[in-house]
């Protein structure tokens, strides 16, 4: 079997093909848009690419053409020799990846399906809008403080109206910011409706919404991050994958537990923590509230919220695995 390494680029990519014994068969540059056709013309090979924006699209094309695919984590390639001795070129990178592939079976990240990638993109695009709105709101808040005013409290969507009522007439440069905030709020509302419609169509997402504190964003983020439930043997593996389990820094006779590892997708972890805060604030009669309050008494509220976020991840996985909905009595068990 040949080993075909591709150093991907936005416009052009470098290809290096080797036989199993390491001999170079072909080296060439190819337009990235033409890689699918090139891969379809090749005999069965092992295709190696590094994680990047184009990686999964090319991986799909390689799989469709009947090849084996390895999408190598970007954090690993430097240890394989890419960029060694301060020399890094597209040709050299492709040569190194193909050479290493001839020697070992390189590990690959999970290749999510197209639907999962679309869901991640939907959530990411929405978060980009929210971050842009937050940044604009902060600039207006800074102007208000410089003018000796404090914005009255209220919902984010009503912020421009509250500023106009408080500081009318606003200078042109402030009004420009307020119009942009209004436009972003409209687009965020449209994204929220799209997420709500997605959850209504998907029975799994509907079951996830029965968990305290979990809304459409958290449900979609969680399911998209896992993609395939069978990848994980149990809830503890999911919690570890999401970086919600304690780390350890031990050596010789010293044993020390650290804070959570924060490994895995940060956006999902953030959503679960926000869901934990919401669950503690809004579901006071739920048995899980007593469970988290007991931890608050022993360890403090921040550690309790992280523990609840970890439990919510386990509950969401169990709901997916068992095809059930949230059951308060079972969820309150330690």
N, C-alpha and C positions, 0 to 999 in steps of 0.2 A: 504494500500500500504506500502511495506517495504521501508526503507531508507538505502541505501547501500553506505557507504563512503569509499573511497579508498585513502590512502596516498601513492602516486606514488613514485617509485624509479627506478633507471636505470636498476637494475637486479631483485629486489624483491619489492613487494608492500604489504602494510598492509590493510586488509579489516575488516570493522565492519558493521554488518547488524543489524538493529533494526526494531521492529514492529512500527506501528503508535503511540502506547502508550508509546514508549521509551524503551521497554524491549529488551535486547540484544538477538538476535537469533543466531548469528554466529560471531566468530572472527578467523581469519586465516591469514597466510602469503601465498602469491602466487607469482610465477614468473611473472614478468610483461609481458613477451612474451605469457603467457598463460591466460591473463585476458580476451581476446576476447572470448575464448572458455568458460571460467567460466561465463561470462555475458550472453552468449547465452543459458546457462543451467538454468538460474535463471528466476523465474516468474517476471511479470511486477513490476518494482521498480523505485524509484527515485535514480539516481546515482549521487553522489557528489564527485567532484575532485577539487583540487587546481590547478591554472594555473602553468604550467611547460612545459618542452620540450615534454613530453609524453601526455599531457592532451588532445589535440585535436584528436590524434589518438585513444585514449581510448574512447573519447566522440563519435567518429564516430562508433566504435564497439558497444557501448551501444545503440546508436540510431538505428543501424541496427538490434539489438536484441529486439527492441520495448520498450526500457526503456525511462523514462524522464531523462534529463541530466541537471545538474547545474555545470558549470565550474566557481568556485568562485575565484574572484581576489585575488592574493597573498597579496595585500595591505589591504584586509578586514579580512583575517582569524585571524590575531592577536587580532582584536577587538572582535572576537567571542570566544576567550579563548584559542586558539592554542598557546602553549608556555607560558601559564600563570605561574606566580611564578617561572620562570626560569627553568621549567621542560618541556622538549620537547622530546618526543619519537614518533616513527611511530605509535605504538599502541594507545598512548594517543591522537595523532592528529586525527586519524580515529574515535576514540570514540567521541571526541568533535564535529567533523563535522556531524556525524550521529545524535548526540543528538540535536544539534541546528536545523538540518533539520526537526526533528520531531516537533519542536516548531514553526518555521517560514518557509516561502517559500524563500529560499536563492536566492539572485540575482545572475545572471549568465552573464558572458561576452558573446559577440557574438561569435558563433562558425562558422568560415569561412569554405567555401567548400574546397575540396581538391585542385581544380585548383587554387583557390586564394592563398592557402598556398604555392603551388609550385611556383607561380609568386613572392610571397614575398621572398621565398628562393633564387630564381634566382637573384633578385636584391640584396639581402643581400650578396650572394656569390661574385657577381661582386664588391660590395663595399669593401669587404674584400681584394680582389686583389688590388684595387686602393689604399687602405690604406697601404697595405704592400709595394707597389711600392713607395708611397710617403715617407714612412719611410726610405727606402733604398736610395732614391734620397737625402734626407736630410743628411744622413750620408756621402755621397760623397761630397755634398756641403760643409759640415763642414771640410772635408779633404782639399778641394780646398782652402777654406779661410785660413786654417792653413798654407798652402803652399804659401800664398800671391797671389793667383789667384782668379778671379771672373768668374764663368761660363757665357759664352755668352748666350744671350736670345734666345729662340726658343721653339718649341713644346716639350711637355714632351716625346713624342715617340722618338725624336732625341737626348735626353739628353746624353745617353751613347756615341753616335758618336761624339757629341760636346766635351765631356770630353776627349775622346781618341785623338781627333785632337789637343786639347789644352795642354794635359799633357802626350804626348806619349814619351817613353813607360810608361804605368801606372804600379805601383807596383802590385804584385800578389793579395794582399788583396783588392785593389781597383777594379782590373779587375774582380775579383770574384763577387763583388757587381754589376758591370755593366752587367755581363752576366745574373745575376738574374733579373735585371731591364728589360733587353731585353726579357727574358722569360715571365715575368709578363705582359709586353706590348702585347705580342702575345696572351696571354690568355684573356686579357681584350678586345682586338679586337674581339676575338671569342665570348665572352659574348655579346658584342655590336651587333654583327651580329645576335645572337640568339634573342636578344630583338627586333631588327629591323624586323626579320621574324615574331615574335609574333605579332607585331603591324600591319603588312601587312595582317595577317589572321583575325584580329578582327576588325569589322566595328566600334565599339565604340572607340577603341584606335585610329583608323584612324581619327575619328572626333575630338578627343582630340588634335591630332597633329596640327589642324588648329588654335589653340590658340597661340598667340605670346609667344615665349620663351619656349614653352612646347615641349620636345623631348620624345623619347621612354621611358627613365628611369622615368621621371616625370609622364607620362601618365600611365604606368604600375603600379607605386607606388600608384598613386591616386586611380585608379579603384580597386586595390587589398585592399587598406586600407578601402574603403567603402564597398566592397564586394556586398552588397545588397542595391541598391538605396532606396528602400522602407523603410529602417530603419530610414531615415531622412525626416522630414516633409518639409524642405526647405533649401535654400542655407545658411541661417544664422546658422542653426543647424550644417551643415557641417563645416563651418568656426570655430564654437565653438569647435566641436569635434577635429579639427586639431590644436587647441591651438593658433589660429590666431586672437582671439578677445581680447580686453583689459580686464584686471582683475579689481577687486575693493577691497579696504581695507577701509571699512566704519564701524563706531561704534558710537552709540548715535547721537550727532549732527554733527559729522565729516563725510565728504564725500570725498573720494579720489580715483581717477582712477589710475590704475597701468599699467605697460607694458603688453604685451600679456601674456596669461596664460601659454603658452608652454605645454598645456595638449595634450594628444593623441600621435600618432606616430611621433617621432622626425624626422625620415628619410623623411617622406612625407613633413613635414613643411620645412625642409632644401631644398628639391627639388623645392618646390614652391617659396622659396626665391631666389634660383639661377635662376629659370625661370623668375622671376620678373626683376632681374638684366639684364638677356639676352634680355628680351623684351624691356626694356628701352634703351639698347645699340644698338639694331639692327632694331627695328621697329619705326624709328623716324617719319615716315609719317602716322603711324596709329593714329587714334583719341585718343586711350588710352594713347599715349605718352603725349598729351596735358593735359589729365586728371591728370597724375602722376606729370607732371611738375608744375601744379598749386599747388599741395600739397608740392612739394619741396620748392617752394617760401614761403609757409606759415610755414611749420614745419620742413624742412630739408630733406635730401635725405634718411636717414635711415628709418625714419618714413614713408616716401613716398613709399619706397620699400616694407615695411611690409604691407602697405595699398594695394599695387598692388598685393602682394602675396595673400592677403585675397580675393581680387576681382577675381583673377585667379581661386581660389578654387570655388567661386560662379559661375563663368562662366563655369567651367568644369562640375559642378553639373547640371547646366541648360541645357548644351548640352546633357548630359546623360538623363535627365528627358524628354526633348522635342524631342530627336532624331534629332537635328539640328547640324549645324556647326557654327563656330565662325562668328559673324556679327559685324564688327567694330563699326558701328553707335550705336547699342544697348549697346555694351560693354563700350562705352565712357560715357554713362549716369551715373551721380553720384548716 
